[in-house]
Amino acid sequence: MPNYDYIIIGAGASGLLLADAMGKDNFFASKSILLLDKDAKKTNDRTWCFWEKGNGDFDAIIHKKWPQIFFAGQELKLSSDIAPYTYKMLKGIDFYSHYLDKIKRNPNITFLQEKVISVLEKKSQVIVSTQENQFLGGHVFNSIFDYQKPLNQKKYPVLQQHFLGWFIKTDRSVFTENEATFMDFSIPQKGNTRFMYVLPFSETEALVEYTLFSEHVLEKKEYETAIESYLKEKLKVSSYSITAVEKGNIPMTCFNFSNANSDRILHIGIAGGWAKSSTGYTFYNSSKKVRELVLHLKSNKSLSKFSERTRFWYYDLLLLDILQSDNHLGGSIFEAMFKKRKPQLILKFLDEETTFWEELQIIWSCPKWPFIKALFKRMF
């Protein structure tokens, strides 16, 4: 049975970033690393977006970036320059190609296209079984997400960020190329938190996406009808072609995924709770988590000691408590923030990089009563 020092299950964002970070660090030069995924990662199955200040580690493969964002609510319409931030987009296929090429050139990393069917921890090693083989690993990083784990408990809300988007091309100039629509809540809410998300690639090309923060997904036709209505009524577009379709579902929960970790197995990515539970943004948070994890490994600390809660976890929990009981309030909460605070401060807060004083400014801008009720419910 082949034996590896580290086994990484899943070649998504967190798995590839971790493999690359370990592969280029001399600390791991003598270690053997196995990366497993059921897919060859040769299709553009998703896009990732994030914001950051100035240049970053992913600039060489960025597909598009925007210096401005647009936010709309029922009463507010706001176009903002977000300097020193830039909103950036990565295509999945570009990310996979770039990182798999780097990894395959590293002699101590092996990538195999095999589907993992079980992970069994023994006293001194972990047995990872695929449909074809079995492997022994000293430590395993598992990105396989099991939705049933958070659903099987009642302590923490479990919502979903679910969406469907069309990449469209129009026959006339429609879009503002340097401005991404971050959230447009001016659409019918229908008792939920619903918004449109628009990423223009040119004046005639864009990703137009219908997104919800709610407990239950919709029928496909409802997403499509919402996009059609937005194009016709808001953007005044009647003639267009759909060049590609994107859909997804990201869990929004403060469930403690670290309970499934051990001294030899660590769950990473969405499976490790690395998605920002109040917004669903995962990619940039995962890149930060990977850097922290590499430092953790180099300090020889147990994997079970890696995760810790911060005060931002409690902020997210209160918002999710509100959205679970009153799902329609999401739009008004975000609208209040953008009405009273600069977008740069909001982005900094969502990145969990604010000071406590700055967080009080954000909290004070929100409707008070829903948060007070959520806080008292948690306390008592």
Disulfide bonds with the S-S distance in Angstrom:
none
